Amino acid sequence: MTTSDSSPQTTAADERAAGRTQRRRAPRRALSQLATTGRDPLGILAAQNETRLPELVPLRAERMAASAFAFYRGTAALMAADLAAGPSSGIHVASCGDAHVANFGFYASPQRTLVFDLNDFDEAAWAPWEWDVKRLVASIVVAGQATARDDAVTRDAAEAAVRQYATALRQGQLAPPIERYYQHFDAAGGLRSGSKDARRTLRAAIASAQKRTGEKATRKLTVLGEDGRRRFVEEPPTMTHIGPELEARVTSSLHEYLATTRADIRLLVSHYTATDTVRRVVGVGSVGTRCYVTVLVARDGSALLMQTKEAGRSVLVEYGGCPQSPEITEFVAQTGEGGRVVALQRILQGVSDPLLGHFRGTSHDYYARQFRDMKGGIDAETLDDATFRLYAKACAAVLARAHGQSPTAGQVVGYIGDAKAVTEAIVEWSYAYAALSRADYDAFVAAAG
């Protein structure tokens, strides 16, 4: 799943020069412009609700109304529409589509080490590089304001994130593509830098993630019945059993899912038999989408938890209007939106869950992955000021590594230049968007009440 605006014959210098030339067509200062006319934020959210399970729509509203930051997390579609209404650099890269600070976190690598990376790709697609950066930096501003930090602290963290992105992207382009591909961020590496408080926060987050294993989740979420079958314990409305017909469809779809995995994974999963499936409510903006967790049990009684999640159209395409190349359009037509999510997750992450796969249902597309395989994160709203800044920079470096996989990354480096103009523009835009998002949140809460 690739696309490229670059000729294979161009050099790195040519790419940077092309990026500098692009400034004439799309001035960097223009990235600060935020269009605020003709918006219908509540209409976009209502349109999304039309595709959700109706009984879960009230829960989605409840979670989004919890705070201004929770609302921001749930409005990737709204932000995509707002970004589309303004100017862009015109340089597209493989993008996450929802790169806010809470969508970075820890998970286990295939080698069972803990890595720090992006962890949500439902909205991934090809889009202007700065859309992800704006999504990240605006989230830093929203999170900073939500915790009543001094504005100088929040602004410094936002500016540091943009500069870190620019530096990491530029440094990454000095390495061969194969080295950029293998690069990943080992969580333990962060313990060798930062302040004492930052290291203490990271150590606690790592310890928490390491405890969130599939084995522990199995003990917590399931019980062994008198008939010897392992079943989930219901926790309405977040975890409920489904009807036998739907459960049979989910279980049988595992065969289609396995066809999209490697031979070693197919052999591995053959050791397990599905014994129970529940519907699971996840996230904030994702509430109401179809998501299931299945417990599979091996002959020795050990269990494997698999999550199956609905994959809809990326908001970058649906609401952002980002054109995708004919190659990508054909890929999605053949593999479904689940194929898109899996492909872009593998592109953008340094290492990915080896059990990732996808399949097409009767009326929806899905992707599957392990459930709770040492997944964890850092709550940016709980950090002290110095650690908040370091976390913002860490997220920016990870995002730069992800964008650096695209053939157009060299053009982005040339376009950004010394990063001064881009930093000023993106931070200005992010502050304006944080204020706009707050106004949308207030309107949302008022409408819900």
Secondary structure, 3 states (H helix, E strand, C coil): CCCCCCCCCCCHHHHHHHHHHHHHHCCHHHHHCCCCCCCCHHHHHHHHHCCCCHHHHHHHHHHHCCCHHHHHHCCHHHHHHHHHCCCCCCCEEEECCCCCHHHEEEEECCCCCEEEEECCCCCCEEEEHHHHHHHHHHHHHHHHHHCCCCHHHHHHHHHHHHHHHHHHHHHHCCCCHHHHHHCCCEHHHHHHCCCHHHHHHHHHHHHHHHHCCHHHHHHHHEEECCCCCEEECCECCCEEECCHHHHHHHHHHHHHHHCCCCHHHHHHHCCEEEEEEEEECCCCCCCCCCEEEEEEEECCCCEEEEEEEEECCCHHHHCCCCCCCHHHHHHHHHHHHHHHHHHHHHHHCCCCCCCCEEEECCCCEEEEEECCCCCECCCHHHCCHHHHHHHHHHHHHHHHHHHCCCCCHHHHHHHHCCCHHHHHHHHHHHHHHHHHHHHHHHHHHHHHC
